[in-house]
Amino acid sequence: MKPLMLITGPVATRSGYGSHSRDLVRSLIAMDRFDVQVNSLRWGSCPMNALDDKKPNDKVIIDRILLIIN
């Protein structure tokens, strides 16, 4: 069983920090040493449409984003 790793960052935003977050998450997933889960957050007023579920490179991140349902 892999240890859980929670990454909190603006992975879905169209910002420099969002791009950097996506790179880090992809690298950690590729290492295959952790159960990577993502807590995506906003970054100012940046659009949150950087991930496309039709792109396999983005889909691996989308599948790991935690959803909070109230």
Stockholm file with secondary structure:
# STOCKHOLM 1.0

chainA/1-70         MKPLMLITGPVATRSGYGSHSRDLVRSLIAMDRFDVQVNSLRWGSCPMNALDDKKPNDKVIIDRILLIIN
#=GR chainA/1-70 SS CCCEEEEEECTTSSSHHHHHHHHHHHHHHHHTSSEEEEEECCCTTCCSCCCCTTSHHHHHHHTTBCCCCC
#=GC SS_cons        CCCEEEEEECTTSSSHHHHHHHHHHHHHHHHTSSEEEEEECCCTTCCSCCCCTTSHHHHHHHTTBCCCCC
//
